[in-house]
């Protein structure tokens, strides 16, 4: 069981390589309850790698990655974690599911034991929180980029997680859609008090989100913009 007193995210001495090319080396990073942390840096610096390590998609070559005190590779209580990964446009161009079906399916980890009506209520509530109520019957492939990202945010929030991981969630969105998306993230954080780990190259929303900013460079995480979170 996750340790209720442990930090949502703790990386200690983490190294990782892609096909022999070192991306991270001895990286330390922690995220406390309710904290919002933005990882910034150049393309290829390792920001998305950190996010994928946190959610257990990748395993470190050395060091430890803990989620709520548990090894991320053996973590099972995924209802505690909401994740919006990068998604290339072609991944949804032929997606046959409706908006409601996508959000409902996202409750697999957190909705076990719930009746269909309870899951439906949770799905509709999540869509309402991101301003997408009324879109439940629309096919996912018919949505605009901004609408799709709001639905994906609903998928991440439907289980009421304690940690939200966002990997370049506003890529390809216009200015208005980016502002709407980050306003919804800010509202969700204020209402639920969850920790948020944001991977981004867009500095515009950082003040709005009240982020503690960490720059990823040279395989390490560095304090940036007066942030209190960084190499520890």
C-alpha positions in Angstrom: 0.0 0.0 0.0 1.2 3.6 -0.7 2.7 5.4 2.3 0.2 8.1 3.3 3.1 10.2 4.6 5.4 9.8 1.6 5.9 12.4 -1.0 4.0 11.9 -4.3 7.2 11.9 -6.3 10.8 11.1 -5.2 13.7 10.6 -7.6 17.1 9.8 -6.1 20.3 9.4 -8.0 18.4 8.6 -11.2 20.3 7.9 -14.4 18.8 6.9 -17.7 20.2 6.3 -21.3 18.6 5.8 -24.7 20.6 3.3 -26.8 23.8 4.1 -25.0 23.2 7.9 -25.0 23.0 9.2 -21.4 20.0 11.5 -20.8 19.9 11.7 -17.0 22.7 11.2 -14.6 22.3 11.2 -10.8 19.2 13.3 -10.9 17.4 14.1 -7.7 13.9 15.5 -7.6 11.0 15.6 -5.1 7.4 16.8 -5.3 5.4 17.3 -2.1 1.6 17.1 -1.6 -0.1 20.0 -3.2 3.0 21.2 -5.0 3.1 22.3 -8.6 6.4 21.8 -10.4 7.2 22.7 -14.0 10.1 21.0 -15.7 11.6 23.2 -18.4 14.6 22.9 -20.6 15.7 22.4 -24.2 14.3 19.6 -26.4 16.1 16.4 -25.6 17.1 17.5 -22.1 15.2 14.6 -20.5 12.0 16.4 -19.3 9.6 13.8 -20.8 11.9 11.0 -19.7 11.4 12.1 -16.1 7.6 12.1 -16.6 7.7 8.6 -18.1 9.9 7.4 -15.2 7.5 8.8 -12.7 4.5 6.9 -14.2 6.5 3.7 -14.5 6.7 3.7 -18.3 10.5 3.6 -18.1 12.8 2.1 -15.6 15.9 3.9 -14.4 19.4 2.5 -15.2 20.3 3.4 -11.6 18.8 5.2 -8.7 15.2 5.1 -7.4 11.9 6.4 -8.6 9.2 6.4 -5.9 5.5 7.1 -6.1 3.9 7.7 -2.7 6.8 5.8 -1.2 6.6 2.8 -3.6 8.8 1.8 -6.5 7.2 3.2 -9.6 7.8 -0.1 -11.4 5.8 -2.0 -8.8 3.2 0.7 -8.1 -0.4 -0.6 -8.5 -2.7 2.1 -7.0 -2.9 4.1 -10.3 -6.2 5.7 -9.1 -3.8 8.1 -7.3 -2.2 9.2 -10.5 -3.7 11.2 -13.4 -1.5 11.3 -16.5 -1.8 13.2 -19.8 1.1 12.0 -22.0 2.2 13.5 -25.3 -0.1 12.4 -28.1 0.7 12.8 -31.8 -2.3 13.9 -33.9 -2.3 10.7 -36.0 -2.9 8.7 -32.8 -6.6 9.9 -32.7 -7.3 10.5 -36.4 -9.0 7.2 -36.7 -10.0 6.7 -33.0 -13.5 5.2 -33.1 -14.6 5.9 -29.5 -16.9 8.6 -28.3 -15.9 11.3 -25.8 -18.0 9.6 -23.0 -16.5 6.2 -23.8 -13.0 7.5 -23.5 -13.6 9.1 -20.1 -15.5 6.1 -18.9 -12.7 3.8 -19.9 -10.2 6.0 -18.0 -11.9 4.9 -14.8 -10.5 1.4 -15.1 -8.0 1.9 -12.2 -10.3 4.0 -10.0 -13.8 2.8 -10.8 -13.6 -0.9 -9.9 -16.5 -1.9 -7.8 -18.7 1.1 -9.0 -22.0 0.5 -10.7 -22.4 1.6 -14.3 -24.6 4.5 -13.1 -22.0 5.7 -10.6 -19.3 5.6 -13.3 -21.5 7.5 -15.7 -22.1 10.2 -13.1 -18.3 10.5 -12.5 -17.6 10.7 -16.2 -20.3 13.4 -16.8 -19.0 15.4 -13.8 -15.4 15.2 -15.1 -16.5 16.4 -18.5 -18.5 19.2 -16.9 -15.4 20.4 -15.0 -13.5 20.9 -18.2 -16.4 22.6 -20.0 -17.1 19.6 -22.3 -20.5 18.6 -21.0 -22.8 18.1 -24.0 -20.0 16.5 -26.0 -20.3 13.0 -24.7 -21.7 11.5 -27.9 -19.2 13.2 -30.2 -16.4 11.0 -31.6 -13.0 11.8 -30.3 -11.6 12.2 -33.8 -14.1 15.0 -34.5 -12.8 17.3 -31.8 -10.5 20.3 -32.2 -7.1 20.1 -30.6 -8.1 22.2 -27.7 -11.3 20.2 -27.1 -9.4 17.0 -27.2 -6.9 18.1 -24.6 -9.7 19.2 -22.3 -11.3 15.7 -22.7 -7.9 14.1 -22.0 -7.6 16.3 -18.8 -11.1 15.0 -17.8 -9.8 11.4 -18.3 -6.9 12.2 -16.0 -9.1 13.8 -13.3 -12.1 11.5 -13.3 -10.6 9.2 -10.6 -9.8 12.2 -8.3 -6.0 11.6 -8.3 -3.5 13.0 -5.7 -0.9 13.5 -8.5 -1.4 14.9 -12.0 1.4 14.4 -14.5 1.2 16.5 -17.7 3.7 16.0 -20.5 3.7 18.9 -23.0 -0.1 19.1 -22.8 -0.5 22.3 -24.8 1.7 21.4 -27.8 0.1 22.5 -31.0 -2.7 24.5 -29.3 -3.4 28.1 -30.2 -3.0 30.8 -27.5 -6.7 30.8 -26.5 -6.8 27.0 -26.1 -3.6 27.0 -24.1 -5.0 29.6 -21.7 -8.2 27.7 -21.3 -6.4 24.4 -20.6 -4.1 25.8 -18.0 -6.9 27.7 -16.3 -8.7 24.4 -15.9 -5.5 22.8 -14.5 -5.2 25.7 -12.0 -8.8 25.3 -11.0 -8.5 21.6 -10.5 -5.4 22.1 -8.4 -7.1 24.8 -6.2 -10.2 22.6 -5.7 -8.4 19.2 -5.0 -5.0 20.2 -3.6 -3.2 17.5 -5.7 0.4 17.7 -6.7 1.1 18.6 -10.3 4.2 17.7 -12.4 4.2 19.7 -15.7 6.6 19.1 -18.5 6.6 22.2 -20.8 8.7 24.5 -23.0 6.0 27.2 -22.7 6.8 29.6 -19.9 3.6 31.6 -20.3 1.4 29.6 -17.9 4.0 29.2 -15.1 3.0 32.3 -13.2 -0.7 31.5 -13.6 -0.1 28.0 -12.1 2.1 29.2 -9.3 4.8 26.7 -10.4 8.0 26.0 -8.8 10.2 25.8 -11.8 13.0 23.2 -12.3 15.3 23.4 -15.3 16.5 20.1 -16.7 19.9 20.4 -18.3 23.0 18.3 -18.5 21.1 15.3 -17.1 20.3 17.1 -13.9 17.5 19.2 -12.4 18.5 22.7 -11.4 16.6 25.3 -9.4 15.2 28.1 -11.6 13.4 31.3 -11.2 13.8 31.2 -7.4 12.0 27.9 -7.1 12.3 26.0 -3.9 12.4 22.6 -5.7 15.4 21.3 -7.5 18.5 19.3 -6.8 18.2 18.1 -3.2 
